[in-house]
Amino acid sequence: MYMPHEDEGHSHAEADADAAAVSSSIRGLVKDKCHDCFRRLGGSTGIAAKLTSHPKRGIRDEDMTLSWRKKEFGDNTCPKPRPRTFFRHVLDALGHVSVVALLAGAAVSLGLGIMEHGVKDGWYDGATIFLAAFVVFGVTAVISHAQAKRDHKLATESANLVVTVVRAARRQEISVFDVVVGDVLILKTGDVVPADGVFLDGHGFQVDESSLTGHPGPIDIDAGTNPFLASGVKVVNGHGSMLVTAVGTNTTAWSILSTLKLNTRPAPLEERLESLISTIGKATVAVALVAFTVLLVRHFTNSSTGKPLLIEKGVPIAVSLMATFAMKMMVKDKALVHSLSASVTVICTDMTGMLTLNRMEVTEFWVGTARPRTPTAISSSVVGLLCQGVGLNTTGSVYKPDNVSQPEISGSPVEKALLSWATADLSMDAAALKRSCKVVHVEAFNSDEKPSPSRAIIRDKATRLLVAHWKGGAEVLLAMCSMYMDTDATVRELGVEQRNKLEKVIRDMVASGLRCLGFAYKKVDDTEQSKVHHLEELTLLGIVGLKDTCRPEVNATIEDCTKASMAVKMLTGDNILMALTIAKECGIISSNDPDGVVIEGHQFRAMSVTRQLQMVDKIRVMASSRPQDKLLLVKRLKHKGHVVAVTAGEGINDAAALKEADVVLCMDVHGTDVSTDTIFLNGKFDVVVKATRWGRCAYHNFQKFIQFHIIVNAVAIIVNFMSAVTMGNVPLTTVQIMWVNLVMGVMSTLALSTDKPTDALMESPPISRTTRLINNAMCYIMAAQAMFQIAVLLGLQFLGNDDQASATMIFNVFMLFQVFNEFNMRDNVLAGVLKNRMFLLIVALALVLQVVTVEVLTKFVGTTKLGLGQWGVCLAIATVSWPVGWAVKFIPVPVRSS
């Protein structure tokens, strides 16, 4: 089977017949793990030929070729559930218990009202409750639909990975959605296999299939006994290439992953909200039942039993509204979040790529104990060995289509820096190097094991000699070497004096912020191939220093995090000298922090649990760390009550720590699991501060809403309860209470959401996992306002006339109390309020609605029109809540966070 071309003399009909004959076998090859089919098709090479591909050159990079492959085998996309329509969200909201109860209550009220007062006058209460239910499920549906659209967009972007393929003998990066059957993919440690395929070539290749099979542990992959690679598995060791045999819905992962359901854990705020809503709801129901019982005994029926349902629904709506507003404001700050988090107390960050730009360049080079000024000062045989060590012991590649074009270099930042340096300074010809030498064996670096250099055995095709090359941390390699090669290719003994000099060279380079890598070699024979990882007495070839610049915004970001009481801990696999240098450059270590500890991963692992818990808050830098060290650190921090954010590195080995973290920080949305509480930094580390500012602001605004909401409902419940017990009637009807909850609930949420982050908010302590949602200061404010309003309203009830005008005055004062109380919920009652135009606009709208309610909707709400004098009295009484709110803020409050 191959793509037809006119120069090959094959027709489209022949190609289609060829495709029909073997396409089913190839599509099901990996899914069935059919070794007989694999052998019958001629192994990886035979399958590549049938797919008109080549193990080394890949497919032709032509539009007609790609279109034919997509038509024949499908594209690399899987159908996702269509986003729920707005109507579907409306139906979901209608199914909520509070809405169902409101609708049932509305129906009963409508029926009883018509029976008692007739159709003309008996439908008002029932219709008003229906309106309340409509507002509740309408707002809920709108918020849910907006959240679903945002999540769908994030999920689509996160799935758009960039993968490396070989097409027309040229490595190039493409979207995972553009991968087609026949493509040759280049894979390395940390990659996720994006399609089904068979292994072509590579070294030390192992994958983790637990996401598909549930069986933990690495699986060895080779071109003979186990060549099958399923989409979704993760490369945990080695590097290599694979031939794509199935994409999209034809893959192994599709039939498995499409049946899985996602289980998400509640955020810290959600956990506290569940408890708060439950407590408020139970208390309200209890009081309402007592009041109802009293009224029943007195043969009255005007009870406010519908209110607890609005409380239960109103709080989650407020949370969603405030979070949505904050996220929209963050987009203006060029930041993107999946879920706001106000409570991060510790950030565990990688060094490379997070604190640094991950754009490396070789700036210093040593051969033996000498630092050559130019490459011409080095013997050609030394240059040849260095080119082998750089150009063949690598996961990167150099592609140069002709002698005129600039070379195209791909790979990790380190590999690209080394290959660029060797190509430019050592005049390395990568194509000629591969023609003259054969890579016999490679053992790539694996951070899960004891940090060790990568190793490769190279056979010179002309001389048939074998040379083993090592590349890795300079200090590690130096300890393995007993000889060194000088610039004139003379091999000399690495004595104490020379070793001390080179150790000083390494220390000096590290102190100047350079990452030091070394190159060593040893000639071996065929009998030593299997023992290469045990060989010692190597010959040192050279040492290079790579510069990776810190991000320009890092220092200010670390300073802002410190002011906000968020500890930043740097974890890196680099040695302690390198880590300390970068930490000082970034501001993680400073003279103002005498208690800060710099530690190595193995030291932390060796401590007892008790000692780890004692040390964990003091740690600023963990050098020479492994993935399990990061996981252990996160667990110990969470054990002490911290809310931990962890940066997502490039390697798959961080998966356990990321899963354990409360918040994930990643530089890019692509390839990120958006089911987690995630902040996308969009290439700027300072976005974490912006996200925290808005997260804290949203949390603080929500606390204001909680105060406001509790005051409104506590006053209404207590006033009605006291009136029912003492006078046998209630001044606030069910319709009026629902009107206050709906209108003031929505208005207060919108108004209090408009307050923007302040510097004072960022200088306050973070919200830890155990911090109470309602603190002591909030209790003082709520108690003062509630007692003041209750006293005034009960006074009006007891002293006023028992007529509709007095009842309307009580309702009007109660409503105006809440309008003016929105000012009291602000940190400073009136300070800076004129700058917040949105807040003033919403307050003005609330006042207009109240005027309409009292003067126009009299029959619906059960009010009568008031004169200007009565309005003046109501406004005068309501404004007294301002000095009450201002005065209570000066009362000393004992600090208690949990």
C-alpha positions in Angstrom: 0.0 0.0 0.0 1.4 3.3 -0.9 0.5 6.8 -1.9 0.1 6.8 -5.8 2.4 9.2 -7.8 2.4 9.5 -11.6 6.2 8.9 -11.7 5.7 5.5 -10.0 3.2 4.3 -12.6 0.5 3.2 -10.2 -3.1 4.3 -10.5 -5.4 5.4 -7.8 -7.5 2.2 -8.3 -4.4 0.0 -7.6 -3.6 1.9 -4.5 -7.1 1.6 -3.2 -7.1 -2.1 -3.8 -3.8 -2.4 -2.0 -5.2 -0.4 0.9 -8.3 -2.5 1.2 -6.1 -5.7 1.4 -4.0 -4.8 4.4 -5.5 -1.7 6.0 -7.6 -3.7 8.5 -4.5 -5.7 9.6 -2.4 -2.7 10.1 -5.1 -0.8 11.9 -5.7 -3.5 14.5 -2.0 -4.5 14.8 -1.3 -2.6 18.0 -4.8 -3.0 19.4 -4.6 -6.8 19.1 -0.8 -7.0 19.7 -0.7 -9.6 16.9 2.9 -10.8 16.6 1.9 -13.2 13.7 0.5 -10.3 11.8 3.5 -8.2 12.5 5.9 -10.9 11.1 3.6 -11.6 8.1 3.6 -8.0 7.2 7.4 -8.0 7.2 8.1 -6.4 10.6 8.5 -2.7 11.0 10.4 -2.3 7.7 7.8 -4.2 5.8 4.9 -2.3 7.3 6.7 1.0 6.5 7.0 -0.1 2.9 3.3 -1.0 2.6 2.5 2.4 4.0 4.8 4.1 1.5 7.0 5.3 4.3 10.6 4.8 5.2 12.1 4.1 8.7 14.6 6.9 8.3 13.1 9.3 5.8 9.5 9.1 6.7 6.7 10.0 4.3 6.7 12.6 1.6 5.8 16.1 2.9 3.2 16.9 0.2 -0.4 18.0 0.5 -1.7 15.3 -1.7 0.1 12.6 0.3 -1.3 13.9 3.6 -4.8 14.3 2.2 -4.8 10.7 0.9 -3.6 9.3 4.2 -6.2 11.2 6.1 -8.9 10.0 3.7 -7.7 6.4 3.8 -6.9 6.0 7.5 -8.6 8.9 9.2 -7.1 11.9 11.1 -5.6 12.0 14.6 -8.7 13.4 16.3 -11.3 11.7 18.5 -14.9 12.8 18.7 -15.5 14.5 22.0 -18.8 15.0 23.7 -20.4 18.0 22.2 -20.6 20.9 24.7 -23.9 21.0 26.5 -26.3 23.4 25.0 -27.8 26.2 27.0 -31.1 24.4 27.1 -29.4 21.3 28.6 -28.0 23.5 31.4 -31.5 24.9 31.9 -32.9 21.4 32.4 -30.1 20.6 34.8 -30.8 23.7 36.8 -34.5 22.8 36.9 -33.6 19.5 38.4 -32.0 21.0 41.5 -33.8 20.3 44.7 -34.1 24.0 45.6 -35.7 24.9 42.3 -38.0 21.9 42.4 -39.1 22.8 45.9 -39.7 26.5 44.8 -41.8 25.4 41.9 -43.8 23.0 44.1 -44.3 25.8 46.6 -45.3 28.2 43.8 -47.9 25.8 42.5 -49.3 25.3 46.0 -49.3 29.0 46.7 -51.0 29.7 43.3 -53.7 27.1 43.9 -54.5 28.3 47.5 -54.4 31.9 46.5 -56.9 31.4 43.7 -59.1 29.3 46.0 -59.1 32.0 48.7 -59.1 35.2 46.7 -60.2 34.2 43.2 -58.2 34.3 39.9 -58.1 38.1 39.8 -56.3 38.7 43.1 -55.1 35.2 44.1 -52.4 34.6 41.6 -49.8 37.2 42.8 -48.0 35.3 45.4 -47.7 32.1 43.3 -46.6 34.0 40.3 -43.9 35.8 42.3 -42.5 32.6 43.6 -42.5 31.2 40.0 -40.6 34.3 39.1 -38.1 33.6 41.9 -37.6 30.1 40.7 -37.1 31.4 37.1 -34.4 33.8 38.3 -32.6 31.0 40.3 -32.5 28.4 37.5 -31.9 31.1 34.8 -28.8 32.5 36.5 -27.6 29.0 37.4 -27.9 27.9 33.8 -26.1 31.0 32.4 -23.2 30.5 34.8 -22.9 26.8 34.2 -23.0 27.3 30.4 -20.3 29.9 30.5 -18.1 27.7 32.7 -18.6 24.7 30.4 -17.7 26.7 27.3 -14.5 27.9 29.0 -13.6 24.4 30.1 -14.2 23.0 26.6 -11.9 25.6 25.1 -9.2 24.9 27.6 -9.5 21.1 27.0 -9.2 21.6 23.2 -6.1 23.8 23.6 -4.4 21.5 26.1 -4.8 18.5 23.8 -3.0 20.3 20.9 0.5 18.9 21.6 3.5 19.5 19.5 5.3 16.3 18.3 8.4 15.7 16.2 8.1 13.8 13.0 10.4 12.9 10.1 9.1 13.8 6.7 11.1 13.8 3.6 14.2 13.0 5.7 13.7 16.2 7.7 12.8 16.5 11.3 10.0 19.0 11.9 7.5 19.8 14.7 3.8 19.5 13.9 0.5 19.5 15.8 -0.5 16.1 17.2 -3.7 16.5 15.2 -1.7 16.5 12.0 -0.1 13.2 12.6 -1.0 10.6 9.9 -0.6 6.9 9.4 2.9 6.3 8.0 4.5 9.1 9.9 7.8 8.4 11.7 7.7 9.9 15.2 10.7 10.8 17.3 10.1 10.0 21.0 12.2 10.6 24.1 11.8 10.3 27.9 8.7 12.2 29.1 6.8 12.1 25.8 3.3 10.7 25.5 2.8 8.5 22.5 0.2 10.3 20.3 -0.9 7.4 18.1 -0.7 3.6 17.7 2.4 2.4 16.1 5.4 0.0 16.0 8.9 0.7 17.3 11.5 1.3 14.6 14.8 2.1 16.3 16.1 3.4 19.5 18.0 2.7 22.7 16.9 1.8 26.2 13.3 2.5 25.3 10.8 1.8 28.1 7.1 2.9 28.5 4.6 3.1 31.2 1.3 1.5 30.2 -0.5 1.9 33.5 -2.8 4.6 32.1 -4.2 1.9 29.7 -3.6 -1.5 31.4 -3.4 -0.5 35.1 -0.2 -2.4 35.4 2.6 -0.3 37.0 6.2 -0.5 36.1 8.2 0.2 32.9 7.8 -2.1 29.8 10.8 -2.7 27.6 10.1 -1.9 23.9 12.2 -3.2 21.0 11.8 -3.8 17.3 11.7 -7.6 17.6 9.9 -9.2 20.6 7.7 -6.2 21.8 7.4 -3.5 19.1 3.9 -2.3 19.9 3.3 1.2 21.1 -0.3 2.3 22.0 -1.4 5.9 22.0 -1.5 7.4 25.5 1.4 5.4 27.0 4.3 7.4 28.4 8.0 7.1 27.6 9.8 6.7 30.9 13.3 5.9 29.6 15.4 6.1 26.4 14.7 7.5 23.0 13.7 6.2 19.6 11.4 6.4 16.7 8.1 4.7 15.8 6.0 4.2 12.7 2.4 5.3 13.1 -0.1 2.5 12.1 -3.4 3.9 13.5 -4.7 7.3 14.5 -7.8 8.8 16.1 -10.7 6.5 16.7 -8.8 3.5 15.4 -6.3 3.6 18.3 -6.1 1.3 21.3 -6.6 4.2 23.7 -9.8 5.4 22.2 -11.9 2.3 23.1 -10.5 2.5 26.7 -10.3 6.1 27.5 -13.7 6.9 26.1 -15.3 4.8 28.8 -13.4 6.4 31.7 -15.1 9.0 34.0 -13.2 11.8 35.6 -13.3 12.1 39.4 -12.3 15.5 40.7 -11.6 16.4 44.2 -13.2 19.6 45.7 -11.0 22.7 46.2 -10.3 23.9 49.7 -13.0 26.7 49.3 -15.6 24.2 48.1 -15.0 22.0 51.1 -15.6 24.9 53.5 -18.6 26.1 51.5 -20.3 22.7 51.8 -20.1 22.9 55.6 -21.2 26.6 55.7 -24.2 26.0 53.4 -25.3 23.0 55.4 -25.0 24.9 58.7 -26.9 27.9 57.5 -29.6 25.8 55.9 -30.2 23.7 59.0 -30.4 26.8 61.2 -32.8 28.5 58.9 -35.0 25.5 58.6 -35.1 25.0 62.4 -36.1 28.7 63.1 -38.6 28.7 60.3 -40.2 25.5 61.6 -40.5 27.0 65.1 -42.0 30.2 63.7 -44.4 28.1 61.6 -45.4 26.1 64.6 -46.2 29.2 66.6 -48.2 30.7 63.8 -50.0 27.4 63.2 -51.0 27.3 66.9 -52.3 30.9 66.5 -54.0 29.9 63.2 -51.8 32.0 61.0 -50.2 30.8 57.9 -47.8 33.5 56.6 -44.6 31.6 57.0 -41.3 32.1 55.2 -40.5 28.5 54.5 -39.2 29.1 51.1 -36.1 30.9 52.2 -33.7 28.2 53.1 -33.9 27.0 49.6 -32.8 30.3 48.3 -29.9 30.4 50.8 -28.8 26.9 49.6 -28.8 28.0 46.0 -27.7 31.6 46.4 -24.2 30.9 47.9 -22.9 28.7 45.0 -24.3 31.2 42.5 -22.4 34.0 44.2 -19.2 31.9 44.2 -19.6 31.3 40.4 -20.4 34.9 39.6 -17.4 36.2 41.6 -15.0 33.6 40.1 -16.2 34.3 36.6 -15.6 38.1 37.1 -12.2 37.5 38.5 -11.2 35.2 35.7 -12.4 37.7 33.0 -10.2 40.3 34.7 -7.3 38.0 34.7 -7.6 37.5 30.9 -6.9 41.2 30.6 -3.7 40.6 32.5 -2.8 38.0 29.8 -3.3 35.1 32.2 -5.5 32.0 32.0 -6.7 29.9 34.8 -8.9 26.8 35.0 -9.9 27.4 38.6 -9.1 30.2 40.9 -7.1 29.5 44.0 -6.8 32.1 46.8 -5.1 29.8 49.3 -1.7 28.9 47.9 0.9 29.1 50.7 3.9 27.4 49.1 5.2 27.2 45.5 7.5 24.4 44.6 9.2 25.4 41.4 11.6 23.8 39.0 14.7 25.8 38.1 15.2 25.2 34.4 12.4 26.6 32.3 10.5 28.2 35.2 12.9 30.5 36.9 15.2 30.5 33.8 14.3 31.0 30.1 15.6 27.5 29.2 17.5 29.0 26.2 21.0 27.7 26.6 24.2 28.7 25.0 27.8 27.3 25.4 29.9 30.2 26.7 33.0 28.4 28.1 35.0 25.4 26.9 37.9 23.5 28.4 40.0 20.7 26.9 41.9 18.9 29.7 43.3 21.6 31.9 43.5 24.2 29.2 41.0 26.7 27.9 41.6 27.0 24.1 41.0 30.4 22.6 40.0 29.0 19.2 39.1 25.6 17.9 42.2 25.7 15.7 44.3 25.3 18.8 42.9 21.8 19.3 44.1 18.7 17.6 41.8 17.3 14.9 41.7 13.9 16.6 40.4 15.6 19.8 37.8 17.5 17.7 36.8 14.3 16.1 36.2 12.6 19.4 34.3 15.6 20.7 32.1 15.6 17.6 31.3 11.9 18.2 30.4 12.6 21.8 28.2 15.6 21.0 26.7 14.5 17.6 26.0 10.8 18.2 25.4 10.6 22.0 22.3 12.8 21.7 18.6 12.8 21.4 18.7 15.9 19.1 19.4 16.1 15.4 21.0 18.4 12.9 19.4 18.8 9.4 21.0 20.7 6.6 19.2 20.4 3.3 22.1 21.9 1.3 25.5 23.6 1.7 23.9 27.1 1.6 21.1 26.7 4.1 21.6 27.2 7.8 21.4 23.9 9.8 18.0 23.1 11.5 18.7 21.9 15.0 16.1 20.1 17.1 16.1 18.6 20.5 16.0 19.7 24.2 17.5 23.1 25.0 20.7 21.5 26.3 21.0 19.3 23.2 20.3 22.2 20.9 22.9 24.3 22.6 25.6 21.6 22.3 24.8 20.7 18.7 24.8 24.4 17.7 28.1 24.9 19.4 29.7 21.8 17.8 28.3 22.7 14.4 29.5 26.3 14.6 32.7 26.1 16.6 34.0 22.6 15.9 32.7 22.5 12.3 30.8 19.3 13.0 29.2 17.7 9.9 26.4 15.7 11.4 25.5 13.9 8.1 29.1 12.8 7.5 29.4 11.7 11.1 26.4 9.4 10.8 27.7 8.0 7.5 31.1 7.2 9.0 30.0 5.8 12.4 27.2 3.5 13.7 25.6 3.9 17.1 25.7 0.4 18.6 24.2 1.1 22.0 22.8 4.0 24.0 21.8 4.4 27.6 20.0 7.7 28.1 20.0 9.7 31.3 17.2 8.7 33.7 16.4 10.9 36.7 14.6 8.1 38.5 17.9 6.3 39.0 21.1 7.6 40.6 22.0 10.6 38.4 24.5 9.3 35.9 25.7 10.5 32.5 24.2 9.3 29.2 26.3 6.6 27.5 26.7 5.6 23.9 28.9 3.0 22.1 30.0 4.1 18.7 31.6 1.8 16.0 33.8 3.4 13.3 32.7 1.8 10.1 36.2 2.2 8.5 38.3 0.8 11.4 35.6 -1.3 13.1 36.8 0.1 16.4 34.4 0.7 19.3 34.5 3.8 21.4 32.2 4.4 24.4 31.2 8.0 25.0 29.9 9.6 28.2 28.1 12.9 28.6 26.8 14.4 31.8 27.4 16.5 34.9 31.0 17.6 34.9 31.7 16.8 38.6 30.2 13.3 38.1 32.2 12.6 35.0 35.4 14.0 36.6 35.1 11.5 39.4 34.9 8.6 36.9 38.0 9.7 35.0 41.6 8.7 35.7 43.1 10.2 32.5 42.5 13.4 30.5 43.3 14.3 26.9 45.2 17.5 26.2 44.7 19.9 23.3 47.4 18.1 21.3 45.7 14.7 21.8 48.1 13.5 24.4 46.5 11.4 27.0 47.8 12.3 30.5 47.3 11.0 34.0 44.7 12.9 36.0 46.7 13.5 39.1 45.8 15.3 42.3 47.0 18.7 41.0 45.1 18.4 37.7 42.0 17.1 39.4 42.0 20.0 41.9 42.4 22.5 39.1 39.5 21.1 37.2 37.3 21.0 40.3 38.1 24.7 40.8 37.3 25.3 37.1 33.9 23.7 37.6 33.2 25.6 40.8 34.1 28.9 39.2 31.8 28.2 36.2 29.0 27.2 38.5 29.5 30.2 40.7 29.1 32.4 37.6 25.8 30.7 36.8 26.9 28.2 34.2 25.6 24.6 33.9 28.7 22.4 33.5 28.7 19.3 31.3 31.6 17.0 30.7 32.6 14.6 27.9 34.6 11.4 28.4 35.5 8.4 26.4 37.1 5.0 26.5 38.0 2.5 23.8 36.3 -0.8 24.3 36.2 -4.2 22.6 33.2 -6.4 21.7 33.4 -8.3 25.0 32.9 -5.0 27.0 29.8 -3.8 25.3 27.4 -5.2 27.9 29.6 -3.9 30.8 29.9 -0.3 29.6 27.9 1.1 32.5 30.3 -0.4 34.9 33.5 0.9 33.2 35.7 3.3 35.1 39.1 4.9 34.4 37.7 7.0 31.6 39.5 9.7 29.7 38.2 13.2 30.1 37.8 15.0 26.7 36.4 18.3 27.7 34.1 20.5 29.9 31.6 23.1 28.6 29.7 25.7 30.5 26.1 26.5 29.4 24.4 29.8 30.3 20.7 29.8 31.0 19.5 33.3 31.8 17.0 33.9 34.6 13.7 35.3 33.5 13.7 39.0 33.8 10.5 39.1 35.9 11.6 36.4 38.4 13.2 38.7 41.0 10.2 41.0 41.3 7.9 38.0 41.4 9.8 36.3 44.2 9.8 39.5 46.1 6.0 39.9 45.7 5.5 36.2 46.8 7.5 36.9 49.9 5.4 40.0 50.7 2.3 37.9 50.2 3.7 35.3 52.7 3.9 32.7 49.9 7.1 30.6 50.3 8.9 29.8 47.1 11.0 26.6 47.1 13.3 25.7 44.2 13.9 22.1 43.3 16.4 21.0 40.7 18.5 18.1 39.7 21.6 20.3 39.3 24.3 20.2 42.0 24.1 22.4 45.1 26.6 25.0 43.8 24.6 25.6 40.6 21.3 25.7 42.5 22.6 28.1 45.1 23.9 30.5 42.4 20.6 30.6 40.5 18.6 30.8 43.8 20.7 33.9 44.8 20.3 35.4 41.3 16.5 34.9 41.5 16.1 36.2 45.1 15.0 32.9 46.6 18.1 33.0 48.9 18.8 36.4 50.4 20.6 37.9 53.4 17.1 38.9 54.8 16.3 35.2 55.3 18.8 33.8 57.8 16.7 30.7 58.5 16.5 29.6 54.9 18.0 26.1 54.3 19.7 24.8 51.2 19.6 21.0 51.1 20.2 18.1 48.7 17.6 15.5 47.9 19.4 12.6 49.5 19.8 14.5 52.7 16.0 15.1 52.9 15.2 11.5 52.1 17.5 10.2 54.8 15.7 12.2 57.6 13.0 10.8 59.8 9.5 11.9 59.2 9.6 14.0 62.4 12.7 15.8 61.2 11.3 16.3 57.7 8.3 18.0 59.2 10.6 20.2 61.3 12.7 21.2 58.3 10.1 21.5 55.5 9.2 25.1 56.2 12.8 26.2 56.3 13.8 24.7 53.0 14.4 27.2 50.2 16.4 25.1 47.8 16.6 21.3 47.2 19.4 20.5 44.9 20.4 17.1 43.3 16.7 16.2 43.8 14.8 13.3 42.1 11.1 13.2 41.3 10.4 11.2 44.5 12.0 14.1 46.5 9.5 16.5 45.0 6.6 14.2 45.9 7.9 13.7 49.4 8.3 17.5 49.9 4.7 18.2 48.7 3.3 15.5 51.0 5.1 16.9 54.1 4.0 20.5 53.3 0.4 19.4 52.9 0.7 17.4 56.2 1.5 20.7 57.9 -1.6 22.4 56.5 -0.1 24.2 53.5 -1.9 24.6 50.1 0.8 23.7 47.6 1.4 24.8 44.0 3.8 22.7 41.9 5.3 23.7 38.6 4.8 21.2 35.7 8.2 20.3 34.3 8.9 18.7 31.0 9.5 15.2 32.3 6.8 12.6 33.0 8.5 11.7 36.3 6.9 14.7 37.9 3.4 13.2 37.5 3.1 11.9 41.0 4.0 15.3 42.6 1.7 17.1 40.2 -1.2 14.8 41.1 -0.5 15.3 44.8 -0.4 19.1 44.5 -3.4 21.4 45.1 -2.5 23.7 42.2 -0.4 23.1 39.1 1.6 25.9 37.5 2.5 25.4 33.8 4.1 27.7 31.3 1.8 26.7 28.5 -1.7 25.3 28.1 -0.7 22.7 25.5 -0.5 19.2 26.9 -1.8 20.1 30.3 -4.4 18.2 32.3 -7.1 20.9 32.7 -9.0 18.7 35.1 -6.7 20.0 37.8 -6.7 23.3 39.5 -4.4 24.9 37.0 -2.8 28.3 36.4 -1.3 28.8 32.9 1.6 31.2 33.1 1.7 31.9 29.3 5.5 32.2 29.4 5.6 34.7 32.3 6.4 33.5 35.8 4.9 36.7 37.3 1.4 35.5 36.2 1.4 33.4 39.4 1.3 36.6 41.4 -1.5 38.1 39.3 -3.5 34.8 39.7 -2.9 34.9 43.4 -4.0 38.6 43.6 -7.2 37.9 41.8 -7.7 34.7 43.7 -7.4 36.4 47.1 -9.5 39.3 45.8 -12.3 36.9 44.8 -12.0 35.1 48.1 -12.1 38.4 50.0 -15.1 39.6 48.0 -16.8 36.3 48.6 -16.3 36.8 52.4 -18.0 40.2 52.0 -20.9 38.5 50.3 -21.1 35.9 53.0 -21.3 38.6 55.7 -24.0 40.4 53.6 -26.0 37.3 52.9 -26.0 36.1 56.6 -27.0 39.6 57.8 -29.9 39.7 55.4 -31.2 36.3 56.3 -30.5 36.5 60.0 -32.4 39.8 60.3 -35.3 38.5 58.3 -35.6 35.3 60.3 -35.2 36.8 63.7 -37.5 39.7 63.1 -40.2 37.4 61.7 -39.6 34.9 64.5 -39.8 37.5 67.3 -42.9 39.1 65.7 -44.6 35.7 65.3 -44.0 34.7 68.9 -44.9 38.1 70.5 -47.5 39.5 68.1 -48.9 36.6 66.1 -47.9 38.0 62.7 -44.8 38.5 60.6 -43.9 41.9 59.1 -42.0 40.4 56.1 -44.0 38.2 53.8 -42.6 35.2 51.9 -42.7 37.1 48.6 -40.9 40.1 50.2 -38.2 37.9 51.7 -37.7 36.1 48.3 -37.5 39.5 46.6 -34.8 40.7 49.0 -32.9 37.4 48.5 -33.1 37.5 44.7 -32.7 41.2 44.0 -30.2 42.0 46.7 -28.5 38.6 46.4 -27.7 39.2 42.7 -27.0 42.9 43.1 -24.7 42.5 46.1 -22.8 39.7 44.3 -22.2 42.0 41.3 -21.4 45.0 43.4 -19.0 43.3 45.8 -17.3 41.5 42.8 -16.2 44.9 41.4 -13.6 45.6 44.1 -10.2 45.1 42.6 -7.1 43.6 44.3 -5.1 45.9 46.7 -1.5 45.9 47.8 -2.8 45.5 51.4 -4.6 42.3 50.4 -1.3 40.8 49.0 0.6 41.8 52.2 -1.8 39.8 54.4 -1.2 36.2 55.2 -2.4 33.6 52.7 -5.5 31.5 53.4 -4.3 28.2 54.6 -6.2 24.9 54.3 -7.5 25.2 57.9 -8.5 28.9 57.9 -12.1 29.4 58.8 -14.2 31.0 56.0 -15.9 33.2 58.6 -13.3 34.8 60.9 -13.7 36.8 64.1 -13.7 40.2 62.4 -16.6 39.0 60.2 -18.5 37.8 63.2 -18.1 41.2 64.9 -19.4 43.0 61.8 -22.3 40.7 61.3 -23.3 40.8 64.9 -23.2 44.6 65.1 -25.2 45.2 61.9 -27.7 42.4 62.6 -28.4 43.6 66.1 -28.8 47.2 64.9 -31.2 46.3 62.1 -33.2 43.9 64.2 -33.6 46.5 66.9 -34.8 49.1 64.4 -37.2 46.8 62.6 -38.7 45.4 65.8 -39.1 48.9 67.1 -40.9 49.9 63.9 -43.1 46.8 64.3 -44.0 47.3 67.9 -44.4 51.1 67.8 -46.1 51.4 64.4 -49.7 51.0 63.4 -51.0 47.7 62.3 -51.7 48.7 58.7 -50.2 48.2 55.3 -48.4 51.5 55.3 -46.4 50.6 58.4 -45.7 47.1 57.0 -44.5 48.8 53.8 -42.2 51.1 55.8 -40.7 48.1 57.6 -40.1 46.3 54.3 -38.7 49.5 52.7 -36.3 50.2 55.7 -35.2 46.5 55.6 -34.5 46.7 51.9 -32.7 50.0 52.2 -30.6 48.7 55.1 -29.2 46.1 52.7 -28.5 48.6 49.9 -26.5 50.8 52.3 -25.0 47.7 54.0 -23.1 47.0 50.7 -20.9 50.0 51.5 -20.3 48.6 55.0 -19.0 45.3 53.5 -16.1 47.2 51.9 -12.8 47.4 53.7 -13.3 51.1 54.0 -16.9 52.1 54.1 -16.7 55.1 51.7 -13.0 55.5 51.0 -12.3 55.2 47.3 -15.9 54.4 46.4 -16.1 57.2 43.8 -13.4 55.5 41.8 -15.5 52.3 41.6 -18.1 53.4 39.1 -19.5 49.9 38.5 -20.2 49.6 42.2 -22.0 52.9 42.3 -24.0 52.0 39.2 -25.2 48.7 40.7 -26.2 50.4 44.0 -28.1 53.0 42.0 -29.8 50.3 40.0 -30.8 48.5 43.3 -32.3 51.8 44.6 -34.3 52.2 41.4 -35.6 48.6 41.6 -36.7 49.2 45.2 -38.6 52.3 44.2 -40.3 50.3 41.4 -41.0 47.5 43.9 -42.7 49.8 46.4 -44.5 52.2 44.1 -45.3 50.0 41.1 -45.4 46.3 42.0 -47.6 46.8 44.9 -49.9 43.9 44.3 -47.1 41.5 43.7 -45.0 42.4 46.7 -47.9 43.3 49.0 -46.9 47.0 49.6 -48.6 50.3 49.3 -47.3 53.6 47.9 -45.3 55.8 50.2 -45.1 59.6 50.3 -41.9 61.6 50.0 -41.8 62.2 53.7 -42.0 58.5 54.4 -39.3 57.8 51.9 -37.2 60.4 53.6 -37.7 58.8 57.0 -36.8 55.4 55.5 -33.6 56.7 53.9 -32.6 58.6 57.1 -32.9 55.4 59.2 -31.1 53.3 56.6 -28.1 55.7 56.5 -27.5 55.2 60.2 -26.0 51.8 59.3 -23.0 53.6 57.9 -21.6 55.0 61.1 -22.5 51.7 62.8 -20.4 49.8 60.1 -17.6 52.4 60.4 -17.4 52.2 64.2 -17.4 48.4 64.4 -14.2 48.2 62.3 -12.3 50.0 65.1 -13.2 47.3 67.7 -10.1 45.2 68.5 -10.6 41.7 67.2 -8.7 38.7 68.6 -6.9 36.9 65.8 -7.9 33.3 65.3 -7.4 31.6 61.9 -8.7 28.1 62.6 
